[in-house]
Amino acid sequence: MIRNVLGAVVALAGAAAAVLSPFRDWYDGRLGRHYRLGDLFTGTGVTGAHPGSLFGSLWLPFLCAAVVTVVGVLLRSRALVALAGVVVIGFTVLWMVRVFEVTDSLAVAGDGSGLDVGVALALGGGVLMLLGAGVMAGRGGVRGRPYPAPDSSDPDTWPPTREPGPSVQTSPWPEPEGDDPYVGPPPDSPGPRPDSPGAPGTRPSGGHRSPSGD
């Protein structure tokens, strides 16, 4: 539970950073939302000053990744959160490749003419999403193989120690007793027999009366 909460916080922070990054400077003072999404797949014009609509810019895949992150957190799906992080990092790296093809440089300049804070936010957001997916425990929450239930051949063992434990009880009621009446000990058992002269509860043989006259 704690791992899921911590991973969700980290992943959502990464999603927020990714969505915010296109509104910050990316390269040479140009905002990330001014880069058209189609320019990433042509290799030309990524540094030109011809911004398009917001939903046709670099912001669109980052928004989709943030939505996937929220769904993954709600479903406790590590795969969805990790997929969102890969999308953010992938589009950022693709943008960097296109810029390098045009400028032959990806330097960070102090005057703002190189890579700027928007790129750092995008890469950092993607890394946080992957980190959040790694921290989350997922739906199960408990890793490891559960112990199998004891079968009929070994009913008196209890996992995980496999030591003797409670027996298998097939009925909640007490065990039934036999209906046969008690007939005394078996003939070959030691001790006086009920019909022997010395056995307690037997009348002396010979019919003699007791001194009291009974």
N, C-alpha and C positions, 0 to 999 in steps of 0.2 A: 504493500500500500504506500509506504513512504517513498519507495523507488519510483512508483508511478507518478506520484505528486511532484517529486523533484524533477523527474524527466519531463513532465508536462510543462513545468515552469521554464525550464531551459529551452525546450523546443518552441514554446510560444514566444519567448524573448527573441529567439532567432528568426521566427516568422515576422515579428514586428520590425526587426532590423532590416530584413529583406524588402518588405513593403515600403519602408521609409527611404531606402537607399536611392531609388530613382529620382527622388526629389532633392537630392544633394548633388554637388558637382562630381562628375566622373573623370573627365579629361579636358584639360585646357579651358576650365571654367564652364563647361557645358554640362547641363543636368542630364541625369540618366534617362528621364522621361522624354528627352529630345531625340533619343536614338530610336529610329524606326525598327520594328522587329524584323521586317523583311530585309533590312540592310545587313543583318547578321548572317544571312545565307547567300549574299551576293559577293561579299568581299570588297565592295566599293561604296564610297559615300558614307562610311561610318563616322567620319570626322567632318562631314559637311554641315552647313547651317541650314538644314531644311527639316525642322521638327514636324512630326505628324500629330495625330490625335493621341490622347492618353491611352486608350485601349488598343491602339495599334503600335504602342511603344514597348520598350523593354520592361515597363511596369506590369504588363499583362501576365507573363509567365510567373513573375514573383507573386502577383496576387493569387493566381491559381495554386501556387505552392503553399501560400499561407492558408488557403481554404482547406487544402489536403491535410495540412498539419493540424488544423483544428479538428477535422473529422477523425484523424488518427489518434489524437489525444482523447476524444470522446469515446472512441471504440477501443482504446488502449492497444492500438495496433502499431507495433514498432516498425513494420514494413512500410506503412503509409508515411510515417514521419520521416523515415530514412529516405524514401522516394522523393519527398518534398525537398529535403536537403540536397540530394543529388541534382534535382532540377535547377535549383538556385545556383549551385556551384557550376553546373554545366553551362548555363547561359552566360554566367559571368566570364568563365574561361573562354567560351566562344567569342564573346565581345572582345576580350583581350587579344585573341588571335587575329581578329579582323583589324583591330587597331594597329597591331604590330606589322601586319602586311602593308599598311599604308604609310605608317610613320617610321618603321624600323626601330622603334624605341618604346619601352614601357617604363621609363624612369619616373621617379617621384621627385618633382622639383619643388623647391620652397616657394616659388612665386606663383604656384597654381597652374603652371603650364603642362604638368605631367599628370600622372594618376592622382586622383584626389580621394576624399573621404568616402564618397559614394561607393567606390569599388571596395574599400575596406569594409563598409557596412554589409555589402552583399556577400562577400566571401565569409565574413564573420558570422552572418546570419545562417548561411548554409552549414558552416561547421557546427554551430550551436544546435541546429536541427539534428545533425548526425549524432552529436554528443547526447542530446536528449533521447534519441531512439536507443542509444546504447545503455543509458541509465535506466530506462523504463523496464519493468519486469514483464510486461505483457499481460495477457488475460489470465494465464494460469497463476502467476504470482509465486508458485513454488516449483522449483526445478528438481529434477530427480525422478527416478522410476519408483512408483509405489510398490509396496510389498503385496504379493498376491494373497488372497484369502486362503486359509488352510482348507484342504480338501478332506474327503471322507477317510482317506488312508492315514491322515495325521491330524486328527481333530483337536488334540489337546496341546497345541503349540500356538503361540501368539506372537506375531511379528511386532517390532523388528528384531528382538533378541532370540526368537525361536525357542524360548524356554517354555516349560509347562505353564499353562494358563487356564482360563475358564473352559470347562468342557462345553461341547455343543449340546444345547438343550432343544429338543425337538418340540416340546410342549410346555406351556406355562403352568400346567397343573402338576401336582405331585404324581410320582410314579404309582401306577396301580398295584395293589397287593393281591396275592392269590386268594381264591375263594375256598381252598381246601382247609378243613379244621385242623387245629394242632393236635397231633396224636402222640406227643412226647418224643423223647430222644430215641434214636435208632437202637435196635437190639444190641449191637456190638459196641455201644458207647460205654465208657467206664462209669462206675457209680452204681448205687442200688437201683433195681428195677421197680417200677410201681407195684408189681404183683409179688415182689419178694417179701419174706417175713419181716425184714428189718427196714423196709421202706416206710417213710413217714406217710401217715394218712391211711394205713391199712389196718384191718382188724386182726388181732392175733388168731392163729390157727387153733383148732381144738374146741372152740366154743366156750372157753372158760370165762366166767364172770369176773368182773373186777371186784376188789375188796369192798367197795361201796354198795355192791349189790346190783349195779346197773347191767 
